């Protein structure tokens, strides 16, 4: 009868209440967006870029046609034309060798010098305007881009490899670049001069042409595979296998000019990331510092928010660099370097006509001196 004798000993207990849930943490995707301010300026970057692509593609077709007529003159005695030195742009390894020769000796090479000047031009473009050569000028890049656009229309989508497979495959082009850099770096200046002056070195451009003229079954299979793969995967060759693109990408990594995202203006729509041919997470980064960025400006073109995405220098104001300025800079560098080489007399290969007359008809018989050949180290 304790409760009757000591009624005040047990205090009255409060009613049981359900536990208070912890405060909800909003998901990242649910965070409030910035106020949407629609762009009022019209973007012309893709029209400019495609114009550059088509002009440069036409230039390469023209140079290839003239070069073919030049080769046929020595093979069949047809009407002669002047050799177009611009075809040496298709000899990037010769350009790399001549570049080293110039750095070591201070003298401009006399065989395939245009390859070196074009390499310098494209490196300068990569440093100032990111890897713009690949998306603005490269004929292979142009064909690759139009192939995946055709594939997107056919299959209503672009296919993306899983990250665990995509990253190792992207490393292949750097392995190829490493091999070529090792091969060239192991050669002395005298060895480079001997190589370029050898029958193979003199007519390396002719052998390149003959590869496509007399292409075999293996070559057709490889080119066919690359073309079909480009229908499914954006820029297959450029993304996974091109050593030239790898070199320009490493150079562009140090470029002060890059795509920058203004977080205070971004509305997190994700259109930029979907438009990026290199599958870069543009919508998650403040600055796109990647060797895979080709400065195609497609992400900037699709961005609907005023001032959210732009190419710019790292200035405090981050003033946008308009597409016409990028186009003008690319054109100025290309025309400036090529114009200097031509007016200074360094553009053309200085090989006597009689030497070409002897070598060109027998181009397929010239063998390639391999790296480490004792003849190159004499």
C-alpha positions in Angstrom: 0.0 0.0 0.0 3.0 2.2 -0.6 1.1 4.4 -3.0 -1.6 5.0 -0.3 1.0 5.7 2.5 3.4 7.8 0.4 1.4 9.3 -2.4 4.1 12.0 -3.3 7.1 9.7 -3.5 6.6 8.6 -7.2 6.5 11.7 -9.5 4.0 11.8 -12.3 5.7 10.7 -15.6 5.2 12.7 -18.8 3.4 11.0 -21.6 5.7 9.1 -24.1 6.4 11.1 -27.3 7.9 9.7 -30.6 11.6 10.5 -31.1 12.4 13.7 -32.9 13.8 12.9 -36.4 17.1 14.5 -37.3 16.9 17.4 -39.7 16.8 16.4 -43.3 19.9 17.1 -45.4 19.0 18.2 -48.9 20.5 16.2 -51.7 23.0 17.8 -54.0 20.6 17.5 -56.9 17.9 19.2 -54.8 19.9 22.2 -53.8 18.3 25.4 -54.9 19.4 26.6 -58.3 20.7 30.1 -59.1 18.3 32.5 -60.7 18.1 31.8 -64.4 19.2 34.7 -66.6 18.8 33.7 -70.2 21.6 34.4 -72.6 20.8 37.3 -74.9 23.8 37.0 -77.2 23.7 34.6 -80.2 26.5 32.0 -80.3 28.4 31.7 -83.6 31.2 29.4 -82.3 30.1 26.3 -84.1 29.5 28.0 -87.4 33.0 29.5 -87.2 34.5 26.2 -86.2 32.9 24.2 -89.0 33.9 26.8 -91.5 37.5 26.4 -90.4 37.1 22.6 -90.6 35.8 22.7 -94.1 38.4 25.2 -95.4 41.2 23.2 -93.9 39.8 19.9 -95.2 39.5 21.5 -98.7 43.1 22.8 -98.4 44.3 19.3 -97.6 42.4 17.7 -100.5 43.8 20.4 -102.8 47.4 19.8 -101.6 46.9 16.0 -101.9 45.7 16.4 -105.5 48.6 18.6 -106.5 51.1 16.3 -104.8 49.6 13.3 -106.6 50.2 15.1 -109.9 53.7 15.9 -108.9 54.4 12.2 -108.1 52.8 11.1 -111.4 55.1 13.4 -113.3 58.1 11.3 -112.2 56.3 8.0 -112.7 54.9 8.5 -116.1 56.4 11.8 -117.5 53.1 13.7 -117.2 52.9 17.5 -117.0 55.0 18.7 -114.1 53.7 20.8 -111.2 55.5 22.3 -108.2 55.8 20.1 -105.2 53.4 21.4 -102.4 55.4 21.5 -99.2 52.2 21.6 -97.2 51.8 17.9 -97.5 54.6 17.6 -94.9 51.9 18.3 -92.3 51.1 14.6 -92.7 54.7 13.8 -91.5 54.5 14.6 -87.8 57.4 12.3 -86.9 59.6 14.1 -89.5 58.4 17.4 -87.9 59.4 16.2 -84.5 62.9 15.1 -85.7 63.5 18.3 -87.5 62.3 20.3 -84.4 64.9 18.5 -82.3 67.6 19.1 -85.0 66.8 22.8 -85.0 66.9 23.1 -81.2 70.2 21.3 -81.0 72.0 22.9 -83.9 70.2 26.2 -84.3 70.0 25.5 -88.1 66.8 25.0 -90.0 66.5 21.6 -91.7 66.6 21.4 -95.5 64.5 18.2 -95.9 60.9 18.5 -94.9 61.2 21.8 -93.1 57.5 22.5 -93.5 56.7 19.6 -91.2 58.6 21.3 -88.4 57.0 24.7 -89.0 53.6 23.2 -89.0 54.3 21.3 -85.8 55.5 24.5 -84.2 52.3 26.2 -85.4 50.0 23.5 -83.9 52.0 23.4 -80.6 51.6 27.2 -80.4 47.8 26.9 -81.0 47.6 24.2 -78.4 49.3 26.4 -75.8 47.3 29.5 -76.5 43.9 28.0 -77.4 44.0 24.6 -75.9 43.9 21.6 -78.2 42.0 23.6 -80.8 43.9 22.1 -83.8 42.1 18.8 -83.2 38.6 20.3 -83.4 39.2 23.3 -85.7 41.8 22.2 -88.2 42.7 18.5 -88.2 41.1 16.7 -91.3 41.1 13.4 -89.5 39.3 15.1 -86.5 36.8 16.6 -88.9 36.0 13.3 -90.6 35.8 11.6 -87.2 33.4 14.2 -85.9 31.0 13.9 -88.8 31.1 10.1 -88.5 29.9 10.1 -84.9 27.3 12.7 -85.8 26.0 10.3 -88.5 26.1 7.5 -85.9 24.1 9.6 -83.5 21.4 10.1 -86.1 21.4 6.4 -87.0 21.3 5.1 -83.4 19.6 8.1 -81.7 22.5 8.2 -79.2 26.2 8.2 -78.7 27.7 5.3 -76.8 30.0 5.8 -73.8 32.5 3.3 -72.5 32.6 2.5 -68.8 35.2 4.5 -66.9 37.3 1.4 -66.0 37.7 0.8 -69.8 37.7 4.3 -71.1 40.7 5.5 -69.0 43.1 2.7 -69.9 42.2 3.0 -73.6 42.9 6.8 -73.5 46.3 5.9 -72.2 47.2 4.1 -75.5 47.9 7.4 -77.4 50.3 8.5 -74.7 52.1 5.1 -75.0 52.4 5.7 -78.7 53.6 9.2 -78.2 56.2 7.9 -75.6 57.6 5.5 -78.1 58.0 8.2 -80.8 59.5 10.6 -78.3 62.0 8.0 -77.1 62.9 7.1 -80.7 63.6 10.7 -81.6 65.3 11.7 -78.4 67.7 8.7 -78.7 69.0 10.2 -82.1 71.8 12.7 -82.3 71.5 15.7 -84.6 73.9 14.0 -87.0 71.8 10.9 -87.0 68.6 12.9 -87.7 70.4 14.6 -90.6 71.5 11.2 -92.0 68.0 9.8 -91.6 66.3 12.8 -93.3 68.9 12.7 -96.1 68.5 8.9 -96.7 66.4 7.8 -99.6 63.5 6.9 -97.2 63.7 10.2 -95.5 63.7 12.2 -98.7 60.6 10.5 -100.1 58.7 9.7 -96.9 55.9 11.9 -98.2 55.7 9.8 -101.4 55.6 6.6 -99.4 52.8 8.0 -97.3 50.8 8.7 -100.5 51.6 5.2 -101.9 50.3 3.7 -98.7 46.8 4.9 -99.6 47.3 4.5 -103.4 48.3 0.8 -103.0 46.5 0.0 -99.8 46.3 -3.7 -99.0 43.7 -5.8 -97.3 45.1 -5.2 -93.8 45.1 -1.4 -94.3 41.5 -1.5 -95.5 40.4 -3.6 -92.5 42.1 -1.2 -90.0 40.7 1.9 -91.7 37.2 0.3 -91.9 37.4 -0.6 -88.2 38.3 2.9 -87.2 35.5 4.3 -89.3 32.9 1.9 -87.9 34.1 2.5 -84.3 33.8 6.3 -84.9 30.1 5.8 -85.7 29.5 4.4 -82.2 32.1 6.2 -80.0 32.8 9.9 -80.4 36.2 10.7 -81.9 37.4 7.1 -81.5 40.8 7.6 -83.2 41.4 11.0 -81.6 40.4 9.9 -78.1 42.3 6.6 -77.9 45.0 6.3 -80.5 46.3 9.6 -81.9 49.8 10.4 -80.6 49.8 13.8 -82.3 46.7 14.7 -80.2 48.4 13.3 -77.1 51.4 15.7 -77.7 49.1 18.7 -78.3 47.0 17.7 -75.2 50.0 17.7 -73.0 51.0 21.1 -74.3 47.5 22.5 -73.8 47.5 21.3 -70.2 49.7 24.4 -69.5 47.5 26.8 -71.5 46.2 29.8 -69.5 43.2 29.9 -71.8 40.5 27.4 -70.8 36.8 26.9 -70.3 35.6 28.3 -67.0 32.3 27.9 -65.2 30.8 30.7 -63.1 29.1 28.9 -60.2 27.0 31.9 -59.3 25.4 32.0 -62.8 25.2 28.2 -63.4 21.8 26.7 -63.1 23.0 23.1 -63.1 21.1 22.0 -66.2 23.9 19.7 -67.2 23.6 20.5 -70.9 27.4 21.4 -71.1 28.5 17.9 -70.0 26.1 16.2 -72.4 27.4 18.2 -75.3 31.1 17.6 -74.5 32.5 15.2 -77.2 35.3 14.3 -74.7 32.8 13.3 -72.0 34.3 15.8 -69.5 32.1 16.7 -66.4 32.0 20.4 -67.3 29.0 21.0 -65.0 31.0 19.8 -62.0 34.2 21.8 -62.5 35.1 25.4 -62.1 37.9 25.3 -64.7 38.4 22.7 -67.4 42.0 21.8 -67.0 42.2 18.6 -69.1 44.4 17.3 -71.9 41.2 15.9 -73.5 39.6 19.3 -74.0 39.7 20.3 -77.7 38.3 23.9 -77.3 35.5 22.9 -79.6 33.3 25.3 -77.5 30.2 23.0 -77.9 29.6 23.3 -74.2 29.7 27.1 -74.3 27.3 27.0 -77.3 24.6 25.0 -75.6 24.8 26.8 -72.2 21.5 28.7 -71.7 22.6 30.9 -68.8 24.1 34.3 -69.2 27.8 34.3 -68.1 27.8 30.8 -66.8 30.3 29.2 -69.1 33.0 30.8 -71.2 36.5 30.5 -72.5 38.7 33.1 -70.8 42.1 33.9 -69.3 42.7 33.6 -65.5 42.2 37.3 -65.0 40.3 38.6 -61.9 37.4 39.8 -64.1 37.5 36.6 -66.2 36.4 38.4 -69.3 35.1 36.0 -71.9 37.2 35.4 -75.0 34.7 35.4 -77.9 34.7 32.7 -80.5 35.7 35.1 -83.2 38.9 36.0 -81.2 39.7 32.3 -80.9 39.2 31.9 -84.7 41.3 35.0 -85.4 44.1 33.8 -83.2 44.2 30.4 -84.8 44.3 31.9 -88.3 46.9 34.5 -87.3 49.2 31.8 -85.9 48.8 29.5 -88.9 49.2 32.2 -91.5 52.0 34.0 -89.6 54.3 31.0 -89.1 53.7 29.6 -92.6 54.1 33.1 -94.1 57.4 33.6 -92.3 58.8 30.2 -93.4 57.8 30.9 -97.0 59.2 34.5 -97.2 62.4 33.5 -95.4 63.0 30.6 -97.8 62.7 27.9 -95.2 59.4 26.3 -96.4 60.5 24.2 -99.4 62.6 21.0 -99.3 65.9 21.6 -101.0 66.4 18.4 -103.0 67.6 18.4 -106.6 65.1 17.5 -109.3 67.4 14.6 -110.5 67.3 13.0 -107.0 63.5 13.0 -107.1 63.6 11.6 -110.6 65.7 8.7 -109.4 63.9 8.0 -106.1 60.2 8.7 -106.7 59.5 5.9 -109.2 61.1 3.4 -106.8 59.6 4.8 -103.6 58.2 1.4 -102.5 61.7 -0.1 -102.6 63.1 2.4 -100.0 63.4 0.7 -96.6 62.8 2.4 -93.2 66.0 2.7 -91.1 64.9 1.6 -87.6 65.8 3.4 -84.3 69.1 2.2 -83.1 70.4 1.5 -86.6 74.2 1.9 -86.5 74.1 3.9 -89.7 72.2 6.6 -87.9 74.9 7.1 -85.2 77.9 7.5 -87.4 
